[in-house]
């Protein structure tokens, strides 16, 4: 295989949480051909983008890992933006703004990649990936073949897509944008950035974004704040004082610290409101017995 590969690759440096052990082997594809070859040949690989909404086990990952950071090419033809899965979404926001095209303003402050954004149908400020995404090239890991899915076939919903229901990996996506005055686009992006500054910790403080999904017709942040979780600590993991739905790594937190703190947050809301919040952050890698128990509770597997 011609693709770059590193053994015992430390994942901690690759995540926004700055938490995680090593991958036995990490692969860094740059082209669709390299990516599909890896997906055909490797057994149950773990695919990671910018690792901005994952908690990677401090014990590491027992599978091969594909990191999409070098799948970072994109093209613009008229108002159609095509991007590989590893492109950081703020780059697409800026490209769209530069060309006076609207539809990407909401992603300007996101730390994630196209792969993660499409997988979870990322949304904010009344905009969502599903508003503009018209076509996806997907690799089906079960059938070992490439698929082309249109918007309807992607089955987009709130924070969801068909990729969460099937063993699919995004290769690239096409977005159809609409022309708009550049000044308006720039003003919306500036507002979005200002909003994020006030509501979310800067990425200079290691965190993984929102910890829990919003329950129907409510806000996880509101429920957590009313339950009194702000400032709670477990080891070096702490609930951010600025917003109750964020955990920050204050120094050298590990996956167990975060899992215990999440479980505490989950139980405090459940005890006060009988509402069971669902994690938005995904746990990836080897779980200790403690972590299995904590996550089984939060994912309602018990």
C-alpha positions in Angstrom: 0.0 0.0 0.0 1.5 3.4 -1.1 -0.4 5.4 1.6 1.5 6.9 4.5 1.4 4.8 7.7 2.7 5.4 11.2 2.8 2.7 13.9 1.9 3.4 17.5 0.6 6.8 16.5 -0.3 9.0 19.5 -3.9 10.2 19.0 -3.9 12.6 21.9 -2.2 15.3 19.9 -4.8 14.9 17.1 -7.9 15.5 19.2 -9.5 18.8 20.4 -9.9 17.2 23.9 -6.1 16.4 24.0 -7.1 13.0 25.4 -6.3 9.6 23.9 -3.9 6.7 23.7 -2.2 5.2 20.7 -3.4 3.6 17.5 -1.5 0.4 16.5 -1.3 1.7 13.0 -2.5 5.1 11.6 -3.0 5.6 7.9 -3.1 9.0 6.1 -4.7 8.7 2.7 -4.7 11.7 0.3 -6.8 10.5 -2.6 -10.2 8.7 -3.2 -8.2 5.8 -4.6 -6.0 5.5 -1.5 -9.0 5.9 0.8 -11.1 3.2 -1.0 -8.1 0.8 -1.1 -7.7 1.1 2.7 -11.4 0.6 3.3 -11.3 -2.5 1.1 -8.2 -4.0 2.7 -8.4 -3.1 6.4 -10.6 -5.1 8.8 -12.9 -2.8 10.8 -10.9 0.4 10.6 -11.7 3.4 12.8 -12.1 6.5 10.6 -11.3 9.8 12.3 -11.5 13.4 11.1 -10.6 16.3 13.3 -11.6 14.4 16.4 -13.6 17.3 17.6 -16.6 15.5 19.0 -15.0 12.2 20.2 -13.6 11.0 23.4 -10.7 8.6 22.5 -9.8 6.0 25.1 -6.7 6.7 27.1 -5.9 3.0 26.6 -5.8 3.6 22.8 -7.6 2.0 19.9 -7.1 -1.7 19.1 -8.0 -1.4 15.4 -6.3 0.2 12.5 -7.1 3.9 12.3 -7.6 6.0 9.1 -7.1 9.7 9.7 -8.6 11.9 7.0 -6.6 15.1 7.6 -4.8 14.8 4.3 -8.1 14.3 2.3 -8.3 18.0 2.2 -9.0 19.1 -1.4 -12.0 21.0 -2.6 -13.2 22.6 -5.8 -15.7 25.3 -6.7 -17.6 25.3 -10.1 -20.1 28.1 -10.4 -22.1 27.6 -7.2 -21.3 23.9 -6.5 -18.6 23.3 -3.9 -17.2 19.8 -3.8 -15.1 18.8 -0.8 -13.2 15.7 0.3 -14.1 14.3 3.8 -11.1 15.7 5.6 -11.6 19.4 4.6 -12.0 21.6 7.7 -15.4 23.2 7.4 -14.4 26.8 8.3 -12.3 26.7 5.1 -15.4 26.0 3.1 -17.2 28.9 4.9 -14.4 31.3 3.9 -14.3 30.0 0.3 -18.0 30.5 0.0 -17.8 34.0 1.5 -14.9 34.9 -0.9 -17.1 33.9 -3.9 -20.3 35.7 -2.5 -22.1 32.3 -2.0 -24.4 31.7 1.0 -25.2 28.5 2.9 -21.9 27.8 4.8 -22.0 30.8 7.2 -23.0 28.6 10.2 -19.8 26.5 10.0 -17.3 29.3 10.3 -16.5 28.5 14.0 -16.8 24.7 13.8 -13.7 22.7 14.6 -14.8 19.7 12.5 -14.4 18.3 9.0 -16.8 17.7 6.1 -17.0 13.9 7.1 -18.2 14.6 10.6 -20.4 17.5 9.5 -22.3 15.3 7.0 -22.4 12.3 9.3 -24.2 14.2 12.0 -26.0 16.8 9.7 -24.3 19.6 11.6 -26.5 22.7 12.2 -26.5 26.1 13.9 -28.1 29.5 13.6 -31.0 28.1 11.5 -28.7 26.6 8.9 -27.8 22.9 8.4 -25.6 20.7 6.2 -28.8 19.3 4.7 -29.8 22.7 3.4 -27.0 22.7 0.8 -25.7 19.1 0.5 -27.0 17.6 -2.8 -24.8 14.6 -3.4 -22.4 12.3 -1.4 -19.9 9.7 -2.5 -20.0 7.1 0.2 -18.1 3.9 0.8 -20.2 1.0 2.0 -18.0 -1.1 4.4 -20.3 -4.1 4.3 -20.5 -4.4 0.5 -17.0 -2.9 -0.1 -18.2 -0.6 -2.8 -18.6 3.1 -3.6 -22.1 4.6 -3.7 -23.5 7.9 -4.9 -26.3 9.1 -2.7 -28.5 12.2 -3.3 -30.0 14.4 -0.7 -33.1 12.3 -0.2 -31.1 9.0 0.0 -28.9 10.6 2.8 -32.0 10.7 5.1 -30.9 13.8 6.9 -32.7 14.6 10.2 -31.8 16.6 13.4 -28.2 15.7 14.1 -28.6 12.5 12.0 -28.1 10.9 8.6 -28.2 7.5 7.0 -24.5 7.2 7.8 -25.4 6.7 11.5 -27.7 3.8 10.5 -25.4 2.0 8.1 -21.7 1.0 7.9 -21.0 4.0 5.6 -17.9 6.3 5.3 -18.1 9.6 3.5 -15.5 10.1 0.7 -16.6 13.5 -0.6 -19.7 15.7 -0.7 -21.2 18.3 -3.1 -22.9 21.5 -1.8 -25.2 23.7 -3.8 -24.8 27.3 -2.6 -26.8 30.4 -3.6 -25.4 33.8 -4.6 -25.8 36.6 -2.0 -24.2 40.0 -1.3 -20.7 39.3 0.2 -21.2 42.0 2.9 -24.3 40.2 4.2 -22.5 36.8 4.3 -19.5 38.4 6.1 -21.8 40.1 8.6 -23.6 36.8 9.4 -20.3 35.0 9.8 -19.0 37.7 12.2 -22.2 37.4 14.3 -21.8 33.6 14.4 -18.2 33.9 15.6 -19.2 36.4 18.3 -22.0 34.1 19.4 -19.7 31.2 19.7 -17.2 33.2 21.7 -19.8 34.0 24.4 -21.3 30.5 24.5 -18.5 28.0 23.9 -14.9 27.6 25.2 -12.2 28.5 22.8 -10.3 25.6 21.3 -7.3 26.9 23.1 -9.0 25.2 26.1 -9.2 21.5 25.2 -12.8 20.4 24.8 -15.0 18.3 22.5 -17.9 20.7 21.9 -21.4 20.0 23.2 -21.4 16.9 25.4 -25.1 16.0 25.3 -27.7 16.3 22.5 -30.7 18.6 23.1 -33.8 16.6 24.0 -37.0 17.3 22.0 -38.2 20.9 22.6 -35.6 21.7 25.2 -31.9 22.5 25.7 -29.4 20.2 27.3 -27.4 23.3 28.5 -30.5 24.7 30.3 -31.3 21.4 32.0 -27.7 20.9 33.0 -27.4 24.5 34.4 -30.6 24.1 36.4 -29.3 20.8 37.7 -26.3 22.7 39.1 -23.4 20.9 37.2 -21.3 24.0 36.4 -17.8 23.8 37.8 -18.1 20.1 38.7 -14.8 18.2 38.5 -13.6 14.7 38.2 -9.8 14.3 38.1 -8.7 17.0 35.5 -12.0 17.1 33.7 -14.3 20.0 34.6 -17.7 21.3 33.5 -17.0 24.7 31.9 -18.2 27.7 34.0 -19.3 29.5 30.8 -21.8 26.8 29.7 -23.0 23.7 31.4 -23.0 21.5 28.3 -19.2 21.6 27.9 -16.4 19.7 29.6 -12.9 21.1 29.5 -9.6 19.3 30.1 -8.0 21.5 32.7 -4.6 19.8 32.7 -4.1 16.1 32.0 -7.6 14.6 32.0 -8.0 11.0 30.7 -11.0 9.2 29.2 -12.1 7.8 32.6 -12.2 11.3 34.1 -14.5 12.6 31.4 -16.7 9.5 31.4 -17.2 9.8 35.2 -18.0 13.5 34.9 -20.5 12.9 32.0 -22.2 10.2 34.0 -22.5 12.6 37.0 -24.0 15.3 34.7 -26.4 12.7 33.2 -27.6 11.5 36.6 -28.1 15.0 38.0 -30.4 15.9 35.2 -32.2 12.5 35.4 -32.7 12.9 39.1 -34.1 16.5 38.9 -36.2 16.2 35.7 -36.5 12.5 34.9 -35.0 13.3 31.5 -32.3 11.1 30.2 -29.8 13.1 28.1 -28.1 11.3 25.2 -24.3 11.9 24.6 -23.4 13.8 21.5 -19.7 12.9 22.1 -18.8 9.5 20.9 -16.4 7.2 22.8 -13.8 5.5 20.6 -11.4 2.8 21.6 -10.7 0.3 24.3 -13.1 0.7 27.3 -12.2 -0.2 30.9 -14.8 -2.1 32.9 -15.7 1.2 34.6 -16.1 3.0 31.3 -18.3 0.2 29.9 -20.6 0.6 32.9 -20.7 4.4 32.8 -21.5 4.5 29.0 -24.0 1.7 29.1 -26.0 3.8 31.6 -25.8 6.9 29.5 -26.7 5.0 26.3 -29.5 3.2 28.0 -28.1 -0.2 27.4 -28.6 -1.4 31.0 
